[in-house]
Amino acid sequence: MTTNAKATPVALDDEAALLVGHGSRREKSNEQVRTLAADLEGRLGVPVDAGFLELAEPSIPDAIAGLASSVSRLTVVQLSLFAASHVKNDVPLTVRNARSEHPELTIHHGAHLGVHPALVDLLDDRAASVESELGVDREGDDVAVVLCARGSSDPDANGDAHKLARLLYEGRSFDRVETSFIGVTEPRLGETLHTVAKRRPDAVVVLPYMLGDGVLTGRIRDGAAEFDGEYPYVDAGAGDPLGTDTRILDVLGDRWQEARTDSVDMSCDACKYKVELDGYEEDVGGARAMLRALTHQESHADRDDVDARPHAHDAPAKHVAVCTNRTCAADGSPAVLERLRQEARDSDACDARITRSSCLGRCGDGPMVAVYPDGVWYGGVDRTDAERIVSSHLDRDRIVSDLVDQTL
């Protein structure tokens, strides 16, 4: 997806790329993103910086600002395995805001890593390494593979994990290749391993489908080791994550080229934010997705116990987003924001984080105040209404009905 700042192509010496990682409290994971960015720079022949969605520096807005003064065109490349909420909501929102902040800069926005032949080839090599360690050969032994991904609440992302597993199976001599997840969705790793064991293969290769070697990868290794001890008639071992293998650069290079030539292809036909999927009806709608992205930016701010819960959130009970775009600002939204914060500080019962946001898409009906996770949007809010919003809604969960603009 591309802004309309400059429609004509520019020379390579007038463009840059930004590799966007999730960000981690573990600096080793962040260094992996920076290493890939440096390697990608050598591959593409343009400056490539690293930016992070959360938990690490620089943030995406700061990274874009740092590049904006030296080039006229920027391509954002996402270091995400699957297209879940970060890819579909959070990063696009950040890029949209950056386009408003830097109207002189053409920003192309690339897709996630997704399903790519280079990644299948990389998984094949990871499996071969485990086979060598176990002393088995898929050509002569019954070798089963379990591809274990993180797991997502997005069916589109989970579907891609199954597709990768099937592609790894096609044309190779594995007895079978199954998909499992370490969290969020099913089937979980333990369940899949027990199912595979019923066919009594000679060996089971567990492949962590992760970029870095973190807590989740450790859990996958532990699960494989536990299975190996429980089933003495089956040899089992876990492979390494994707890491910084050069084949990832092949995928990133393709995603960069797609983006800068306006050829990005997203899976909108299976996106729960675009179409109604059974079991996910409440997730449909651009406004809901946008609000989720706005509030998720704050959800990691107070995280604790990161080693035990690598993607847990210790967020406040509610998040309040106050629109401060040009129209709402002219109608007094900065004063509303300050008064809400003051009332929240003075309250003993309020457990909410109150932040400014970019446009909430209700120009002319503001100032707009959105309360999440309740999905209540207040319109035409005056600074004198702030006390009622805090004392009634944020303190006691009583909606201020006369101010409601819409509910999601």
C-alpha positions as CSV (number, residue, x, y, z in Angstrom):
1,M,0.0,0.0,0.0
2,T,1.4,3.4,-1.0
3,T,0.8,7.0,-0.2
4,N,0.3,9.5,-3.1
5,A,3.1,11.9,-2.2
6,K,5.2,11.1,-5.3
7,A,3.9,8.9,-8.1
8,T,7.0,8.8,-10.2
9,P,9.9,6.3,-9.5
10,V,13.1,7.7,-8.0
11,A,16.6,6.4,-8.1
12,L,17.9,3.9,-5.6
13,D,20.0,6.5,-4.0
14,D,16.9,8.4,-3.0
15,E,15.1,5.6,-1.2
16,A,15.5,3.5,1.9
17,A,13.8,0.6,3.7
18,L,12.6,0.1,7.2
19,L,12.5,-3.5,8.6
20,V,9.8,-3.7,11.2
21,G,10.1,-6.2,14.0
22,H,7.8,-6.8,16.9
23,G,10.3,-5.8,19.6
24,S,11.2,-7.7,22.8
25,R,12.5,-7.1,26.3
26,R,15.2,-9.6,25.3
27,E,17.9,-7.6,23.5
28,K,19.1,-10.7,21.8
29,S,15.8,-10.8,19.8
30,N,16.1,-7.2,18.9
31,E,19.7,-7.7,17.7
32,Q,18.5,-10.4,15.4
33,V,16.2,-7.8,13.7
34,R,19.1,-5.3,13.4
35,T,21.3,-8.0,12.0
36,L,18.8,-8.9,9.3
37,A,18.4,-5.2,8.6
38,A,22.1,-4.8,8.0
39,D,22.2,-7.9,5.8
40,L,19.2,-6.7,3.9
41,E,20.9,-3.4,3.2
42,G,23.8,-5.3,1.6
43,R,21.3,-7.3,-0.5
44,L,19.1,-4.4,-1.7
45,G,21.7,-1.7,-2.1
46,V,19.7,0.9,-0.2
47,P,19.8,2.1,3.4
48,V,17.9,-0.3,5.7
49,D,17.1,0.6,9.3
50,A,15.3,-1.4,12.0
51,G,12.2,-0.3,13.8
52,F,10.0,-1.9,16.4
53,L,6.3,-2.0,17.1
54,E,6.8,-2.1,20.8
55,L,9.1,-2.9,23.7
56,A,12.3,-1.8,21.9
57,E,13.9,1.3,20.3
58,P,13.6,2.9,17.9
59,S,9.8,2.9,17.5
60,I,8.5,2.8,14.0
61,P,7.6,6.6,14.0
62,D,11.0,7.5,15.3
63,A,12.7,5.3,12.7
64,I,10.7,6.8,9.9
65,A,11.4,10.3,11.1
66,G,15.1,9.5,11.1
67,L,15.0,8.4,7.5
68,A,12.6,11.0,6.2
69,S,15.2,13.8,6.1
70,S,17.5,11.9,3.7
71,V,15.3,10.2,1.2
72,S,12.0,10.8,-0.7
73,R,10.8,7.3,-0.8
74,L,10.6,4.7,2.0
75,T,9.5,1.0,1.9
76,V,8.3,-0.5,5.2
77,V,9.1,-4.3,5.2
78,Q,7.5,-6.4,7.9
79,L,9.4,-9.1,9.7
80,S,6.3,-11.0,10.7
81,L,5.7,-14.7,10.0
82,F,1.9,-14.5,9.6
83,A,-0.7,-11.9,9.0
84,A,-2.5,-11.4,12.3
85,S,-3.5,-8.2,14.1
86,H,-0.1,-6.6,14.2
87,V,0.2,-6.9,10.4
88,K,-3.4,-6.1,9.6
89,N,-4.0,-3.3,12.2
90,D,-1.1,-2.1,14.3
91,V,1.6,-1.5,11.7
92,P,-0.8,-0.1,9.0
93,L,-2.1,2.4,11.6
94,T,1.4,3.5,12.5
95,V,2.3,3.9,8.8
96,R,-0.8,5.9,8.1
97,N,0.1,8.3,10.9
98,A,3.6,8.6,9.6
99,R,2.2,9.6,6.2
100,S,0.4,12.4,7.8
101,E,3.5,13.5,9.7
102,H,5.7,13.4,6.6
103,P,3.6,14.4,3.6
104,E,6.8,14.9,1.5
105,L,7.8,11.3,1.9
106,T,6.3,8.5,-0.3
107,I,5.8,5.5,2.0
108,H,5.3,2.0,0.5
109,H,4.0,-0.6,2.9
110,G,5.0,-4.3,2.4
111,A,3.4,-7.6,3.4
112,H,4.5,-10.1,6.0
113,L,6.8,-13.0,5.3
114,G,3.9,-15.4,4.7
115,V,4.1,-18.6,2.7
116,H,7.2,-18.6,0.5
117,P,9.3,-21.3,-1.2
118,A,12.5,-20.1,0.5
119,L,10.9,-20.7,3.9
120,V,9.8,-24.2,3.0
121,D,13.3,-24.9,1.8
122,L,14.7,-23.5,5.1
123,L,12.3,-25.8,7.1
124,D,13.5,-28.8,5.0
125,D,17.1,-28.1,6.0
126,R,16.1,-27.6,9.7
127,A,14.4,-31.0,9.5
128,A,17.4,-32.6,7.9
129,S,19.7,-31.4,10.7
130,V,17.5,-33.0,13.3
131,E,17.4,-36.3,11.3
132,S,21.2,-36.3,11.3
133,E,21.3,-35.8,15.0
134,L,18.8,-38.6,15.6
135,G,20.6,-40.9,13.1
136,V,17.6,-41.4,10.8
137,D,17.0,-40.9,7.1
138,R,13.6,-40.0,5.7
139,E,14.3,-42.1,2.6
140,G,14.6,-45.3,4.6
141,D,12.9,-44.6,7.9
142,D,9.5,-43.4,8.8
143,V,10.1,-39.8,9.8
144,A,7.2,-37.6,11.0
145,V,7.5,-33.9,11.2
146,V,5.5,-31.6,13.5
147,L,5.6,-27.9,12.5
148,C,4.9,-25.9,15.7
149,A,3.9,-22.2,15.3
150,R,3.0,-19.7,18.0
151,G,-0.7,-19.8,17.4
152,S,-3.0,-16.8,16.8
153,S,-6.6,-15.7,17.3
154,D,-6.6,-15.0,13.6
155,P,-7.8,-18.0,11.5
156,D,-6.0,-16.6,8.4
157,A,-2.7,-16.7,10.2
158,N,-3.3,-20.3,11.6
159,G,-4.3,-21.4,8.1
160,D,-1.0,-20.3,6.7
161,A,0.8,-22.5,9.2
162,H,-1.2,-25.5,8.0
163,K,-0.3,-24.5,4.4
164,L,3.4,-24.4,5.2
165,A,3.2,-27.8,6.7
166,R,1.5,-29.2,3.7
167,L,4.1,-27.7,1.3
168,L,6.9,-29.2,3.4
169,Y,5.2,-32.6,3.0
170,E,4.6,-32.3,-0.8
171,G,7.4,-33.9,-2.8
172,R,9.4,-35.1,0.2
173,S,9.7,-38.5,1.8
174,F,8.3,-37.7,5.2
175,D,5.8,-40.2,6.6
176,R,3.6,-37.2,7.5
177,V,3.9,-33.5,8.4
178,E,1.5,-32.2,11.0
179,T,0.7,-28.6,12.3
180,S,0.6,-27.7,15.9
181,F,0.7,-24.6,18.1
182,I,2.4,-23.7,21.3
183,G,-0.5,-21.4,22.5
184,V,-3.7,-19.6,21.8
185,T,-5.3,-22.2,19.4
186,E,-5.4,-25.9,18.8
187,P,-4.1,-28.5,18.3
188,R,-1.4,-27.9,20.9
189,L,2.0,-29.5,20.6
190,G,1.5,-32.2,23.2
191,E,-1.8,-33.3,21.6
192,T,-0.2,-33.5,18.2
193,L,2.8,-35.5,19.3
194,H,0.6,-38.1,21.1
195,T,-1.5,-38.4,17.9
196,V,1.6,-38.9,15.8
197,A,3.0,-41.5,18.2
198,K,0.0,-43.8,17.5
199,R,1.4,-44.5,14.0
200,R,4.7,-45.6,15.6
201,P,7.1,-43.7,13.3
202,D,10.8,-44.3,13.7
203,A,11.4,-40.6,14.6
204,V,9.6,-37.4,15.1
205,V,11.1,-34.1,14.1
206,V,9.7,-31.0,15.8
207,L,10.3,-27.7,14.0
208,P,9.7,-24.5,15.9
209,Y,8.3,-22.0,13.4
210,M,9.8,-19.0,15.2
211,L,12.2,-16.3,14.1
212,G,14.2,-16.2,17.3
213,D,15.3,-18.5,20.1
214,G,13.2,-17.3,23.0
215,V,10.8,-18.6,25.6
216,L,8.4,-20.2,23.2
217,T,11.1,-22.0,21.3
218,G,12.3,-23.3,24.7
219,R,8.9,-24.6,25.5
220,I,8.8,-26.4,22.1
221,R,12.1,-28.0,22.9
222,D,10.9,-29.0,26.3
223,G,7.8,-30.6,24.8
224,A,9.9,-32.6,22.3
225,A,12.2,-33.8,25.1
226,E,9.3,-34.8,27.3
227,F,7.7,-36.7,24.4
228,D,11.0,-38.4,23.7
229,G,11.2,-39.7,27.3
230,E,7.6,-40.8,27.4
231,Y,7.8,-42.8,24.1
232,P,11.0,-44.8,24.2
233,Y,10.2,-46.5,20.9
234,V,10.2,-43.2,19.0
235,D,13.3,-40.9,18.7
236,A,12.3,-37.3,18.9
237,G,14.2,-34.0,18.6
238,A,13.5,-30.3,18.0
239,G,15.2,-28.1,15.4
240,D,16.4,-24.6,15.5
241,P,14.3,-21.5,14.8
242,L,14.6,-19.6,11.5
243,G,17.2,-17.2,12.9
244,T,19.1,-15.0,10.4
245,D,19.4,-17.5,7.6
246,T,20.0,-15.8,4.2
247,R,16.8,-17.4,2.8
248,I,14.9,-14.9,5.0
249,L,16.6,-12.2,3.1
250,D,15.2,-13.8,-0.1
251,V,11.7,-13.4,1.2
252,L,12.3,-9.9,2.5
253,G,13.8,-8.9,-0.8
254,D,10.7,-10.1,-2.6
255,R,8.3,-8.3,-0.2
256,W,10.4,-5.1,-0.6
257,Q,10.1,-5.3,-4.4
258,E,6.4,-6.0,-4.2
259,A,5.8,-3.0,-2.0
260,R,7.8,-0.5,-4.0
261,T,6.1,-1.5,-7.2
262,D,2.6,-1.5,-5.7
263,S,2.2,-5.2,-6.1
264,V,1.4,-6.2,-2.5
265,D,-1.1,-9.1,-2.3
266,M,-2.9,-9.5,1.0
267,S,-5.4,-12.3,1.9
268,C,-8.4,-10.1,2.3
269,D,-10.8,-12.9,1.2
270,A,-10.0,-14.7,4.5
271,C,-9.4,-11.7,6.8
272,K,-11.7,-11.7,9.8
273,Y,-11.7,-7.9,9.7
274,K,-13.0,-7.8,6.2
275,V,-15.4,-10.7,5.9
276,E,-17.7,-12.4,8.4
277,L,-16.1,-15.8,9.4
278,D,-18.0,-18.3,11.6
279,G,-16.9,-17.8,15.2
280,Y,-15.4,-14.4,14.5
281,E,-18.4,-12.2,13.7
282,E,-17.6,-9.7,16.4
283,D,-14.2,-8.9,14.8
284,V,-15.6,-7.6,11.5
285,G,-15.4,-3.8,10.9
286,G,-12.7,-1.3,10.3
287,A,-13.6,0.9,13.3
288,R,-13.2,-2.0,15.6
289,A,-9.9,-3.1,14.1
290,M,-8.6,0.5,14.3
291,L,-9.6,0.9,17.9
292,R,-7.9,-2.4,18.8
293,A,-4.7,-1.2,17.1
294,L,-4.8,2.2,18.9
295,T,-5.2,0.6,22.3
296,H,-2.8,-2.3,21.8
297,Q,0.0,0.2,21.4
298,E,-0.2,0.8,25.2
299,S,-0.9,-2.7,26.3
300,H,2.7,-3.7,27.0
301,A,3.6,-0.6,29.0
302,D,3.4,-2.3,32.5
303,R,4.3,-5.8,31.6
304,D,5.9,-7.9,34.3
305,D,7.2,-11.5,34.5
306,V,8.2,-11.5,30.9
307,D,10.2,-14.7,31.2
308,A,7.2,-16.7,32.4
309,R,4.7,-15.1,30.1
310,P,6.5,-13.9,26.9
311,H,3.4,-12.2,25.4
312,A,1.2,-11.5,28.3
313,H,-0.2,-8.1,29.0
314,D,-0.5,-6.3,32.3
315,A,-2.6,-3.5,30.9
316,P,-5.1,-1.3,32.8
317,A,-8.8,-2.3,32.8
318,K,-9.7,0.4,30.3
319,H,-8.0,2.4,27.6
320,V,-9.4,5.8,26.6
321,A,-8.4,7.2,23.2
322,V,-9.0,10.9,22.6
323,C,-9.0,12.0,18.9
324,T,-6.6,15.0,18.5
325,N,-6.7,15.3,14.7
326,R,-7.1,18.8,13.2
327,T,-10.9,18.9,13.3
328,C,-11.3,17.6,16.8
329,A,-8.4,19.7,18.1
330,A,-10.2,22.8,16.7
331,D,-13.3,21.8,18.7
332,G,-11.4,21.5,21.9
333,S,-10.1,17.9,22.2
334,P,-6.8,18.9,23.8
335,A,-8.7,20.4,26.7
336,V,-10.9,17.3,26.9
337,L,-7.8,15.1,27.1
338,E,-6.2,17.1,29.9
339,R,-9.4,17.2,31.9
340,L,-9.9,13.4,31.5
341,R,-6.4,12.8,32.7
342,Q,-6.9,15.2,35.7
343,E,-10.1,13.5,36.7
344,A,-8.6,10.1,36.4
345,R,-5.6,11.1,38.6
346,D,-8.0,12.4,41.2
347,S,-10.1,9.2,41.2
348,D,-9.4,6.3,43.6
349,A,-11.4,3.8,41.5
350,C,-10.3,4.6,37.9
351,D,-8.0,2.0,36.3
352,A,-7.6,3.5,32.8
353,R,-4.9,4.8,30.6
354,I,-5.8,7.9,28.7
355,T,-3.9,8.8,25.5
356,R,-4.3,10.9,22.4
357,S,-4.9,9.3,19.1
358,S,-4.9,10.3,15.4
359,C,-8.1,10.5,13.5
360,L,-10.9,8.2,14.6
361,G,-12.8,8.7,11.4
362,R,-15.7,10.7,12.8
363,C,-14.7,14.2,11.7
364,G,-17.4,16.8,12.5
365,D,-18.9,14.7,15.3
366,G,-16.1,15.4,17.8
367,P,-14.3,15.8,20.0
368,M,-14.4,12.0,20.0
369,V,-13.5,9.8,23.0
370,A,-13.3,6.1,22.6
371,V,-13.4,3.7,25.6
372,Y,-11.9,0.3,25.1
373,P,-12.5,-2.7,25.6
374,D,-16.1,-1.5,26.0
375,G,-16.3,-0.3,22.4
376,V,-18.1,2.9,23.5
377,W,-17.4,6.0,21.5
378,Y,-18.5,9.4,22.9
379,G,-19.1,12.3,20.5
380,G,-19.3,16.0,20.9
381,V,-17.5,15.8,24.2
382,D,-16.8,19.0,26.1
383,R,-14.2,19.4,28.8
384,T,-17.0,19.7,31.3
385,D,-18.1,16.2,30.3
386,A,-14.8,14.6,31.4
387,E,-15.9,14.3,35.1
388,R,-19.0,12.3,34.1
389,I,-17.1,10.0,31.8
390,V,-14.6,9.2,34.6
391,S,-16.9,9.1,37.6
392,S,-19.7,7.1,35.8
393,H,-18.0,5.0,33.0
394,L,-14.4,4.6,34.1
395,D,-15.1,4.3,37.8
396,R,-18.5,2.4,37.8
397,D,-19.0,1.0,34.3
398,R,-22.1,3.2,33.8
399,I,-22.2,4.5,30.3
400,V,-22.9,8.2,29.8
401,S,-25.8,7.6,27.4
402,D,-26.4,11.2,26.3
403,L,-22.9,11.4,25.0
404,V,-22.8,8.1,23.1
405,D,-22.0,8.5,19.4
406,Q,-21.7,4.7,18.6
407,T,-20.9,1.4,20.1
408,L,-18.9,-1.4,18.6
